[in-house]
Amino acid sequence: MNIRPKFILVVLPLIITPLVLAALVSYLSARNGITAVASDFLRFKSQTLIDYMDGQWALLTNNSLDKDEEYVAAARGAVQAFAVNLIRSSTESIFAVDSSGIVVMASGEITTDSGPFPEFSAETPPPGGKWDGNIVVDGRRRVAYIDSYNPWGWTIFVSEAWDSFYRPVTRIALLITLIGAVSLTVAFIFLIIVTGLVAKPLEGMVKAIEGIMETMDLKTRVPILYKDETGRLAHSFNLMTESLDKANEDVKDFALRAVFAHRQAVLAQKEAEDSKEREQNLRVLFQKYVPQSVIDMNIKRVGQELLVGENQFVSILMSDIRSFTSITEKMAPQELVDSLNRYFGKMVDVIDHHGGMTDKYIGDAIMALFGAPEKKDDDVLRSVLAGLDMLTALDEFNSEQENLGIRPFLIGIGIHYGGVTAGNIGSEKKMDYTVIGEPVNMASRLEGLTKYYGIPLVISETVRRRLGDKVETRLLDRVLVKGSSMAMPIYSVTKKLSTDHKEVWDAFASGQKEYYDRNFPGAQKAFKDALKAYPDDKPTQIFLERTLEFLKNPPPENWDGSFRHGTK
């Protein structure tokens, strides 16, 4: 599409929109104004008629003739005659209907022979009457001011044909439409002329560029038509072609020198590619033993001191295979190595997927770090999701073991978050990147507690506080692990809480509350009720045993509910 139609398509809506809005506002203002004036006029006629009816009724009642049908009929005839005198156009009509919708008085287009209008029988105008802009009488749409006259039980309609009532508005709408069409036509013609003038310099520039592309003649210049932005653009174009012409001559001189330099560049590039390939091969080789992030960090530190530690907060994941010694006794060495390699492969894939670093293998145990050497904002959540996915991967691994006729593996996972010292630990001849500190021991203790509580994954309070509502957690216990003097809450965790899980957790939490409040009879009942429904829940079994013991031997006054574990 050429630029001129684009200019028109951009500017035309800016012209049409205010025109349409102005026309719409004018039309609505005229309609509302005419409606207000004309409806007040119909209301005035309605009130005048009712005042006249009040006068006729007063004559009847003052002379005790309101029961005389002859005089009442005469009074109604006088009202009808008065209504006829109020009419000022052939399309105007005043009529009244009784409670059954029968026309009892009419003038103008509506007559008493028009038939009953049951749709008006339910009309009960409010005191002072009401305006209705859309009624249909004898198949014709009308506007009306409706009021009632209670002494005779009439509903009175002072009406006008809808098309007659709004004829001035229609004329105004036609006039507005005509003015808008003329304005739009003039604007469109003016827009075509202006866009042609604006586009003319650009068209000249396009033709010049096309000519240069065909002839390769950089001495071509475009005329400067206006002293504005398009003129400056043409001037800049001329300067550009002049510079390009000069550069073209320089390029010809440079080309010969470039040919000689190209061969040297090719040789240098080949050498660089060979060097890069050697580095990549070394990376691939060492990545089997050292995580990629550690390789990158040490490459950056080449020439610097490598045996440097730094304090970091990390999430530490420790996992261990249950009863591994008894498993090894029943497996051939090669079978054991194959199983371990497949097991470690699945577990490390999960850890890598969640951005963790497999720090080391400790026999059949795995130690993984989240937050070292690279720190992320959600390291704690990543470590917990990795632990949960490791359990899922274990199910897949055990299915493979079953197909091979090999005993399945059971694992425990402990996760703790805390401050450690991270860095290359060792000597100049042999070093490992790892972390040291109390949080490492705590993660190992939590892994050991999975056996006691019959839960495959246990996390610490410092981990749970950083999870938010991303996963579901369950308070298992308040514990004092070996080597610690401060009680710490520990939790189990799951991604989603099923209905059965929720019932088990809620029942356990109910008993826990009574237990920590020292209401041991209440705790005993809650734990027993929970075990009736869920007899395999080991944490509930453990707390019931403690509760029964405390019923026999109550804890001291300073008891805080924590439980000390004397072994790892």
N, C-alpha and C positions, 0 to 999 in steps of 0.2 A: 504494500500500500504506500502511495506517495505521501509526502509530508503534509501537503495541503489538506487532503481529507482528514488526516490526523489532527491538524490544528482545528478544523471545523468540528470534528467529533468531540474535541476537548472543550472548545469555547461554547458550542451551541447549547449544551445542557446548562451552562452558566447563564445563558440568556433565557432559555425556555423556563427554567425553574422559577425565577422571580416573576415572570409573566403569568405562569399558571397560578402561583400563590396569590399574586395581586388580583387576578381575575376571580379566584375562588373566594378571597376575602370580600371583594366588592359584591359578588353575587350573594354571599351569605348575609352581608350587612344589609343589602337591599331587601332581601327576603325577610330578614328579621324585623327590619324597620316597617315594611309594609304590613307584615303580619301583626305587629304590635298596634299600629294605627287602625287598621281595618278591624281587628278583633275588638279594640276598644269601642269602635263605632257600632259594631253588632251588639256589644254588651250594653251600650247606651240605649239602643233601640229596645233591647230586652227589658232593661230596667224601666224605660218609659212605658212599655206595654203593661208590665206588672203594676206600675203605679196606676195606670188607667183602670186595670182590672180591680185593684183595691178600691178605687172610687165607685165602680159599679157594684161591687160587693157590699160596700158600706151603704149605698142607697137601698139595696135589698134588705139588709139586716136592720137598718134604722127604721124601715117601714114595715118590718116583719113580713117581708115578701120572699124571703130566701127559701121558703117551702113551696112557693107557688111556681109551678112548672112554666106557666106562660110568661111570667115576669123574668124568671131565670133564663128562659130561652131568649127573651128580648135582650137581656143584659149580655148574653153570649154573642148575640148577633151584633150588638154595638161594639163588642171587643173585636169581632172579626173585621168589622168595617174599619175600626181604628188601625188594626194590623195592616189592612190593605193600604191605608194612607201612609203607613210608615215605609212601604216598599218604594225603592227608587230605581230599580232595574228589573228587566224582564227575567233575569236568572235568579233573582233574590226570592226567597220564600220564607214565610213565617207560618208554622203549624204547631199544633199541640196534640198530644196523644194521652189517652187515659191509662189507667193501670194495666189494662189488657193489651195495650199497644194499638188501639183503634184510633184513627185520626178523628178528632172531635172538632177541630177548628183548623182551617188552612187558608192560605192566600198565596198568590203567585203561581209558580209551577206546580206545587203540591196542592191537591184537592182532597176533599173528604172522601172522594171515590177512589183514592189511591190504594185503598186496602189496608188491612191491619199491618203493623210493624212490630211483631212480637219481640224482635231484638231490642226494641226501645222500652219494653214494658218493665224491664228490670232497672232502667235508668233511675238513679236517685242522686240528683246533683247535690253537691254540698251547699250550705247556705251562701247566698250570693252568686251561685251558678258556677259553671265551668266552661272552659274552651275545649272544643274537639276539632282537630284539624283534618279528620279523616272519617267521615260517615258516608254510607251509601244509601240513597233513597231513590226508589224507582229505577235502580240500575245506574244511577249517576252519582259520581263522587262529589261530596259537598264538604264545606267547612261550616261550623255552627257554634253559636253560643247557647248553652243549654241551661235552663233554670226551671224551677218548679213553682206551681201555685197550688198550695195545699187546700184552700177552701173548696176548690172544684176537683182536686185530685189530678191536675194536669201537669204534664212535663212539656215545657215550651221550648221550641227550637227556632231561633232566629238564624237562618242559614243563607249561604250564597254558594253558587256552583264553584267547584274547586278551580276549574280552568279560568273562570271569570275573575275569581278572587286573586289568583296569582298571575293574571295576564301582564300587569306591569313588570313583575319580576322576570317573566319570560322575555319581554322586550329588552329589559336591561341585560339579561344573559346573552341574547343575540347580539346586542350592541357590543358587549364586552368581548364576545368571541370574534366579532368582526375587527374590532380594534386590535386584539391580540394577533389575529392572522396577518393584518397589515403590518403591525410592528415586527412580527417574526420574519415576514417576507423582506422587509427593508433591512433588518439586521442580517439576514442570511446573504443578501446581495452585497451589503457592505463588508461582511466577513469574507466572502469570496475574493473581493477586490483587495482587501488588506492582506489576506494570506498569500495572494499572488505576489504582492509587493515584497512581503517578508521572504518568501521562498525563492524569489528570482536570483539573489546572490548565491544561495546555496545550490540552485540548479546549475549556475555557471561554474561553481567550484567542482560539482560532480562531473560535468563535461570535461573540465580541465584534467581531472584525475584520470578519467577514462582515456583521454587522449595521451596522457603520459604513459599509461599502462600499455597502450597499443604501439606507440612510437619510441618509448623509452627516452623521450626528449625532455630533460629536466629544466630546460630553459623556458618552458611554458609558464605564462603568468595569467592571473585572472584580473578582470577589471574591478576597481573599488567603486561601488555605486553609491553607498551611503556612508555618512560619518557617524556610525553607531557600532554596536557590537558586531554586526555582519561585516561592516567595513574593516574593523580591526581584525576579524577572522580572515578576511581576504588578504589583508596586509601580512598577517602572520603566515598564511599559506605561501605567499610569494617569498617571504624570507626563508621559509622551510625548504622550498624547492631550490632556492639559490644555495642554501647550505648543503642540501643533498647533492647538488650538481658538483660542488667543490669536493664533498666527501667521496663522490663516485670516482673522481680522479685520484684521490688519495688511496681508495680501495684498490684501484688497478695497480698502483705502485706497491701497495702492501701485499697483494696477492702472491707475488713472486717470493717475497721473504717468508710468507706463511707456508708455502709449499715445503721449504727447507726446514722450517720449525716443526711442521706436522710430524715428520718422521721421529724427531726427538721426543715429541709429546706422546706419540704412540708407545715408544719404548718405555717412557716414564710411567705411563698408565698401566702398561703390562706389569711393570715391577710393583706398582702400588696394589694391583689386583692380586698378584701372587702373595704379597705381604698380608693383605686382608684375608685371603683364603687360608694362609697358615694360622693367622690369629683365630679365625672361625673354627678351624679344626681343633685348635687347642681348647677353645671354649667348649666345643661339643665333648671333647675328651674329659675335661675337668668338671663339666656340669654333672657327670655321672657320680662325682664324689663331693662336689661343692655346689651349693645353690647358685643360680645365675646372679642374683642380687649381690652375693658375696664376691663373686668373680668381678662384677662391675666395680664394686667398692674398692677392691684391692688393686685393680688396674688404675683407678684414679689416684691411688696412694703410692704408685710406683715412684721411687725416689724419696718417699717420706717414711716416717716411722710406722711400720705395720703393726707392731705390738702395742697398740694404743687402745685403751678401753674408754667407754663413755656410759653415763647413767641414762637409762631409758625406762619408760613404762611399757611393759609388754604383756600380752595375754599368752600364757603358757599352757599347752595341751600335752598331757601325759597319757599314753594308752599302754595297756599290757594285756598279754594273752593269759587267760585263766588256766591254771593247772598245766602249764606248758611242759613241765618235767615229765608228768605222767603221759602226755601226748607223745613226747619224743621217744619214750621207752617202747611204744607200740608201732613206730614207723621206721622204715629203712632210711638210712642217711640221705640217699638221693631223693627219696620221696619227701622227706622232711624239708630238704633245701628247696625243692620245687614248690612245695606248699607255701613255705615262708616267702619265697620270691613273688609268688602270685599274690599273697596276702599283702606284703609290703607295697607291691605295685599298685594295688587298688587303693590302699590307704593314702599313699603319697599322692596319687592322682587327685583324690578328694582334697587333700591339704593344699596342693598347688592350685586347684580350681578356685579355692576361696582366698587365695593370696597369701597363704602361710608359707613358712620355710621349715622344711624337715631338718631339724638341727642335728639329730644323731639317732642311731639305733643302739639301744642298750640291751643286748641280747635279743629277746623277742619284744622288747618295749620300744615305743616311738616317742620322741620328744620333739614337739613342733612349736614354733614361735610365730606370733602374729604381732607385728609392730617393730620387728628388728630383722634385718638392718633398715628396711623401709617401713615408715610409719604411715598408717591411714587413719582417717577419722573413725571408721567403724571396725577397728581391729578386733574388739571384744565380740561384737556380733558375728564377725567372720569366723572367729574361733569356735563359737558355739554351733553355728550352722555347719561347720566342718565336722565337729564331733557327731552331730545328728546324722549327717550324710555318711560318715564312716560306719555307723551302725547299719544304715541301709545297704552300703556296699558290702558289709560283712554278711548280710543275708544272701546276697548274690554269690559271694565267695563260698559260703557253706552249701549252697545248692550245687555248686561245682564239685565241692568235696564229696557230697553225697553221691553224685553221679560217678565219681571215681572210687567210691567205696572207702573213703577216708573219713576219719572222725572230724566233726566240725570244730571250729574255734569259737570260744567265748572270750569277750574282751571287757575291760573296764576302762573308763575314760574320766580323768579329772582335769578341770580347767580352773586356773586361778589368774588374777590380774594384779600386778604390782611392779615396784621399781627394782631393777636389776642393773648389774654392770655388764655391758655387752662389748665384745671385741674379739680380736684374735688372741687366743690363749695358747701358750706353749713356748717354744724357743725358736731361734732363727732357723733351725733345721726342720722342725716339725711343729705346726700350729694348727689349731681348729678355731673357726668362728663359733662362739657359743655365748651363753649368758650364765652368770653365777649370781647367787643371792638367795635369801630366804623364800621368795615366791616360787623358786624351782622346787624346793623341798615341800612347800605347801601343796603344789600341784600334784606331787608324787603321793602325799598323804591322802589327798582327795581321791585319787585313783584307787588307793588301797581301801578306802571306805565303801567303794561300790560293792565289794564282796559282802560286807557286813549288812548293808541295807538292801541287797538284792536289786540294785538299780544300776544299769550299765553306764550312766553318765551323771556325774555329780559336779556342780559348780559352786563357787564360793559367793559370799555376799558382795565382794567387790566386783565380781562379774555381773551378778544379777542387777545391781544398781545401774549399770551402763547398757542394759538391754532394752529398757523402756517397755513398750508393749509389742515388740517385734515377735516375741515368742511367749509361750505360756510356762510359768515356773511354779514349783510346789515346794514349800518349806518342808525339808526332811527332818532337821534336828538342829539344835544348838550344841556345838561340840567343842571340846578342848582336845586337839590332836596332840600326838606325842611331840614334845619339845616346845609346846606353846603354852603360854600362861593366860591367854585371853580367849574367851568363848567366841565362836564365830558361827553364824547361821550358814547352813548348807542347803542346797536346793537340787531337785531334779528338774528336767526341762524337756519340753516337746514343742514341735512347730505348731501343731493344731491340737486342740483339746476335743476329743470325741465325747459323745454323751456318756459312755461308760466310764471314760477317764474322769470326766467332771464329777460324776457321782462318787467315784472312789476318792478323789481328792477332797471333795466337800465333806464326805463322811469322816475322813482322816483329820481334816482341819477342825471339824467340830469337836472331836475328841481331844485334839492338841490344845485347843483353847481351855477346856476344862482342866487338862493336865497342868498347863503352865499357871493356871489360877489356883492350883493346889486343891481343886475339887476332884479328888481321886475317885470317889464313888461315881460321880457324874462321868468322869473320863472312862472308867471301867465299862459303864453301860454303853457309852458312845462307841468305844472301840469294839466291844462285843457285837453290837448291832451292825457295825461296819463289816466285821469278819463274817457274820452270817450271810451278808450279801456278797462279799468279796473275800473269800477265805484265803486267797493266794497273795494278798497284799502284805509283803514282808514288813514294811515300815509300821503298819498297823499292828502286826504281831509283836514287833519289838516294843512298841509303846505300851501294849497291853501287858507284856511281861514286866516292864518297869512299874506300871501302875499297880499291879498286884503286889510287887515287892514293897512299894511305898505304902500300900494299905496295911502291910504288916509292920514295916519299919519306916515311919514318916521321915522325910528329909529334914535337915537342920533348918533353922529360921532364916539363915542367910542363903538358902538354896535359890539359885537363879534359873533353874530349869535346864542348865547345860549338862552334857554328858561327856566324861573324859574317856578317851580311847588310849589305852596303855600301849598298844602295838601299832605298827604302821598299817 
